[in-house]
Amino acid sequence: MPAKEEILGRLKSATKRQNIDRPAKPTLSEITLNRQQMIRRLESELSMRAGVLYQARDKEDALRILLDIITAEGLKSFVASSEKIHGVDIASFGSQKGLSVTIPKDLANRDSLRDAAFAADAGITSADFAVAETGTIGIIFNHNHPRLLSIAPPLHIAIMSVKDLYPVYENVMEIVFKNTKEIPSQFSFITGPSATSDIQGTEFKGMHGPKKVFVIMIMDG
Amino acid sequence: MHSHINKFMETARKELKNEQSQMFLMMVALGAPILRQIGMSSFPDITAAESYSRAIRADAIARLPELLEEFEKNAESKGAKVLWAKDAAEANKIILDIANCGGVSYVMKGKSMITEEIGLNDHLIKNGVEVFETDLGEVITQNLNLHPFHLVGPAINVPPGEISEVFLKKGIIKKASTDPVELGSGARRYLRDKFRNLQMGIVGVNMAVAETGTIINVENEGNIRLIKSSPKTLVAIMSLEKVVPTIKDAIYMTRMLTRNCTGQKITSYMTMDTGPKKPEEQDGPEELFIIILDNGRSEIYRDFKTREILKCIRCGACLNTCPVYTKIGGYPYGATYCGPVGQVLTPMLAGIESTADLYRACTLCGMCKQICPAGIDHPSLLLSYRARQIDIKNQKGKKTMQSRRENAMAGLISLGMSHGWLWNFGLKITRPLMNSLAKDGYIASIPMGAQGWFGCRDLRAIPAKTFHETWNDLPSLPESSGNTSKKEDS
């Protein structure tokens, strides 16, 4: 008998237990946070995980912050999810400052994308959401936003709008998984940099993914 | 990696004397429950949160066959290929076929207990496909050929010197080092090119969502995200109990999973994949295979009692709080799963007959049950295994010697306890007999059994008189204590 029929047959032939009555879903304290409180919570949770939140007044301020990060970290080459991210013109900023900026759309194929992502000093991407609950950002991966940009380079800079800040994960899930026909092939919650404590419980950042994560939140969105 | 469940006692004795293991177990026992408590304290009502997550798991298991069918339908409608495997051999064959079909020379794996359970690495390597573990802990256990010491930190106890030695030998690092950061960075550099050129990746699954056909992985290192992004072919293998009804259930369970696992409110990454990449997308797998593995679980499901084992979400909280695990560590359990989860699961996978040490190595203190976010009653399962073992008939269909002896003992005690005079009489004749075995005031063993009990402790010689006899011999006390205190006052 094929495996599926045999396994399901055995499961179905087992005595049924009546369906479980669930208790009411406990409320989460975060859902009452107002915007200011959400921002504070996002910042404190993210910094506890060694991530950094910058609040940019507008697009120009975001570029200033970006320049600060680039100077402080000595970054030269980037992969960016698109020329403009939340209105911030990464491509022309790059050419102005003499930095190498690679946009995946310009790449011929998967292999050149992999080369670019693994070779870049940093990935600059949009973040589609942020969740105050745990200092988390959410990214929908699709044809405009390849997966490797935020995981292969040693540094990740995410640009987002304050409009996309929500108290808890459920708020975001409702949006991302709303239409069953349009569920993204991949959606990720990212909280701070890659980390491990697998040797002697000693924690360090940047095991396989980025060592540092910067989130630039544009406040005039 | 071969199991050695039959060496439980021997390995446990060795581990009790292993200073390195003892140091880490002390750290685990002291630290992990505190971290968990801090994580849980972010819930306004911890009890309500636990009740809710337990209800999610109970619901998922109650509706398991329907949810699996729903998951399959939805995952396939998104373009994933869902394959079912009855046992380890079938699953290994499916994965090897996929590797051969793609003509890959190596695969990379995310941390997954299920591939350890089925011995996937051995099977692939034997058939000419190289396997690279990518979770730092598993890179270490793979190269040192060790069983996991802990569900979550499989190599947390291994001294850096040993890691350095094997990393040097395998060319993972160029220069010896005992710095954990150096060793980790070495592994990062070593694996990076392999991630870059990867053709096929293999991951486990933390949760499979029935309503959307989504598979979810939680991790801190980023290796799983790389494996889900870089190669053209992705295999996700899950045991059939990983399914949850809805995406919101999955999010709620993740809150409980990470808090119970490492005390974190969330891991660095929580990745939700629904189908393979879409044609216009530039990375992600072109083919996504999801293997649903049974390997004995549908049998476990048929029994009402054992069915609840399948609620387990592999958080490892029961290990950190177990008075036995936190003394002996993961090695004595001799298989993929250690601690209380191993004690309830392994006997069902490997058989009651050969795993008695596992379900007997328990004090029935109930901490695992109390802490379990999935709502498993480990102690009662272990008791039921003990009862089953006693009921096992030998080849001729007769009760075993142990069974008959335990029956006789229980009958004798029951008889004595229901007749007071018989009890007292029994004590009168037993006491001098027992005391005749005493040396220097202690009894170190008795003939006819109880070696287990005497194996690690002595019994003080029994006093000549019982408490009742001593009491009756005391000079009579004044009428009441009230009178006594009045006398003292005056």
Interface residues (C-beta under 8 A of the other chain):
Chain A: P2 A3 K4 E6 I7 L8 R10 L11 K12 S13 A14 T15 K16 R17 Q18 N19 I20 D21 R22 P23 K25 P26 T27 L28 S29 E45 R49 P104 L107 R110 L113 R114 D115 F118 E133 T134 T136 F141 N142 H143 P146 R147 L148 I151 A152 Y169 E170 M173 F177 T180 I183 P184 S185 Q186 F187 S188 F189 I190 T191 G192 P193 S194 A195 T196 S197 D198 I199 Q200 G201 T202 F204 G206 M207 H208 G209 P210
Chain B: F24 M27 S42 F43 P44 D45 A48 A49 S51 Y52 A55 I56 A58 D59 A62 R63 L64 P65 L68 E69 N74 K78 W84 A85 K86 E90 T134 D135 L136 G137 I140 G153 P154 A155 I156 V158 P159 P160 I163 P180 V181 L183 G184 S185 A187 R188 L191 R192 F195 R196 N197 T212 T214 N220 E221 G222 N223 R225 L226 K228 S229 S230 K232 L240 I247 K248 I251 Y252 T262 K265 I266 T267 S268 Y269 M270 T271 M272 D273 T274 G275 P276 K277 K278 E280 E281 Q282 D283 G284 I292 D294 S298 E299 Y301 R302 F304 R307
